[in-house]
């Protein structure tokens, strides 16, 4: 995926916001909770919000929540656009990585003395990093982001938006936000729920990812981070080359627990 071009930004009041988020129900977990809260509260600020997401979101690290689709349908959105995702390819890749890790652990245990035998996924991790910097760069959601780009451009022609809010992981969602911003001359906000090149999984620390992170985040009008640690790391790495950064924690939302706290008759 090539780095996005620089965007020229039009000015004016923001009335219609396009929210770009891969993780929405039927996906579940923390990534979904954060974006649903934005979509719940932004319309109350007088903003029209449209959602651009995945038709079949897949994440091996978070459970599915099919019942959560009703929560999206209940939101005061202008529309929900679901672009096709290559979830089948991702599932096959995930199974392959699991198999590599199992083989690596087995060979490591057989080749080391009993006192030193310990599970390791060094070999599998090396293969995964190589594929992550080639076939799956910048992440396995790249197929979805290409389809979503077409859907976003179609929406811009039918009902132009005044701002874009893109949240990642996946990083391809941030690249998508920057590409839509450049194509429509619209300001965009990058929301980092996770650290990119500083991610503790170590899969995105390559020079190619560092270059893409600098280019993508540098094209945003504003950066929002989910933790102060992510904000500090970005400031230390890029200094004044980045737009304004603000930390907005994923906090407690009373409305999500109101039904659970209601008295039982």
N, C-alpha and C positions, 0 to 999 in steps of 0.2 A: 504494500500500500504506500503510495507516494505521499510525501509531506504535503499538507494543504497549502494553497497559495495564500498570500497575504490578503486580508479582507479590508475593503474600504467600508466605513460604517456610516449609515444615514442617521440623522438625528431626528428627534421628535418624541412626543409622548408615547409611552408603551401601553397598548391596549390589548394586544393579542400576543400570547407567549406560546411558543412551541416547546414542549418538554420532551427531550430525547432520553429514553431510558430503556435499556434492554430488559432489565428485571422488573416485571410486573406479573401479577397473578395470571396464569396458574403457577408461576414460580413463587417461592416463599422465602422466608428468612429475612435477615436484617436489611439487605439491599432493597427489598420491596417496601419495608416499613418506611424508610426515609423518603422515597419518591412519592408514596401515597400521601404522606403528610404535606409535602409541598403542593400536591394537586388538590388537597382538601382546603388549604388555607389561602393559596394565591387568589382563587376566585373571590374570596371574601374581601380582598383588597381592591376589587373592581377590575380584575384582569380576566380576559377571556383566555382559557387555556385549552390547547389541543395536545394530545399525547401521541407520540410516535414510538412504538415499542415492537416487540417480537411476537409473532404468531404462536410459536412453540418454544418459549424460552427454556433453556436447559442449563443447569448448574449442578455438577456432581457434589458440591460442598454444601448445598442447601436443599431442604425438602420441598416437595411440591405442595401447593395449597389451592386445589381446584375450586374450593368454595370461595376463595378470595376474589374470583372473577366478579362476583356480585358486588363486592366493595368497589371495584373499578366502575361498574355500570352505574352505581349510585352516586358517583362523583359528579359535580356540576361542570362537566367538560363540554367543549364545543363538539369534539369528535375524538374518537380513538382509532388511530391507524396502526394496523398490525402487519408489518412486513414479514415475508417468509424467512425463516431461519434454517440453517443447515444442522438442526439438532441431531439428526441421524449420524452425520459424519462425526460430530463431537462425541457422541456416545461410543462409537467404534474406536475413536482415538483414545478416549478415557479407558476403555477396556484394554487397549493395547499397552498404554502406559502402566496400568495395574499389573499386567502380565510381565512386562519388563522388570518392574520393581520386585515382583515375586521371584523371578529367575535370578536377579541380582542378589537378593537376600539368600537364596538357596546356595548359589555358588560361593558366596562369601562365607557362609556358615561351614560349608564342606572344605574350603581351602584354608581355613584358619584353625589354629590349635583350639581345643575345647574351651580353654580359659579366655580366649580372645574372640571366639565366635560371637558375632552380634549382627542383627539385621542391618542392612544398609541399602540405600537406594541411590548410591553415587552414580552407578552406571546408567540407571534409568533416568536420573536427573540430568545427566549430560546429554542423553538422546533427546529428552524433552526440551532442553534449552536450545539445542540445534534446530529442532523442528519449529520451536517458537520464534526463532529468528529467520525462518525461511518460509515454510509452507503455511504456518499459522500466524504470521506477523501482521499486526501487532498482538493478536490474540485469536482464539478460535471463532470469534463472532464476526470476523471480517466479511463472511458471506452475507450475513444479515445486514450489515451496515451498507453494503452496496445496494441491496434491494430497498433499504430504508431511505437511501439518498434519493432514489427516483420518486418514492412516495412523498418525501418532504418537498421536492421541487414541484411536484404536481399540486400539492397543497398551497405552495407559495403563489402559484398562478391563480388558483381558485379563490383563496382567502388569505392574502398576505399576512404574515406575522411580523411584529415589530421587534421581537427579541427571541433568542433561543436559550434554553437552559438545558445543558447536556450533563448527565451524571455518569460517572464511571468508577469502578470497573463495570464493563469492559472498556479498554482504552479506545477501541474502535468506535465507541459511542462518542467519545470526545473528538476523535478525528472527524466523525460524521458531523458533529456540531460545528466544527471549524469550516468544513467544506460547504455546508449549507449557508453558513454566515458569509463566506466569500462569494458564493454564487448569487445570493440574494441581497448582498450589501446590508446585512443585518448584524447588530451587535449580539454577542453571545457570552454566556456565563458558563465557566467550567466548574463542575462540582466533583471534587475528589473524595469519594467515600473511603478510598484506600490509598496508600502510598503507591506511586508508580514505580520508578526505578529503585526506590528504597524498600519495596515490598519484601517482607521477611521470607517469602517463598523463594526469592532469588532468581525468579524466572525472567525478570524484566530489567536486569541490570546491565545489559549489553550496551555498547556504544551506539548501536542502531536505535535502541529504545531511548537512550539519553538525548540523542539528536531529535527524535520525534517528539519527546516530551517538551523540550525547549521550544520547538517550532509551534506545536499545537497550543500550549499554554500561553506562549507569547502573543498569539493572535486573539486571545480572549479579551473582552472588555473588563472582566472581573473574574477572580478565582475564589471559590468557596471550598473550604476543607472541613472534613468531619472531625479532625483532631488538631490540637495545637502543635503536636509533633510533626504532622505533615506540613503545616504552615511554616514552621521553623526550618525544616529541611529544605523546602523550596527557596526560602529567603537566603539561606546560607549558600545554596548552589548557584542561584541565578541573580541574586541581588536586585538591582534596579532594572534589570532587563524584563521583569515580569510586571503585569498589570497589578492593581490593588488586590490584596489577599485578605480574606476574613474567615475566621473559624466559626462554623455554625454547627454545634453539637447535635447529634441525633438524640433528642431528649424524650421525656415522657409526654404522651398525648392523652389527656383525659378522655377524649371521645372514643378512643379505641377500647377502653375498658369500661365504658358506661354501662353497656349491656350486661357485663359480668358482675358489676357491682349493684345492679338493680335488685331490690328485695324480691324474694320468691313468695308469691301469694299461695 
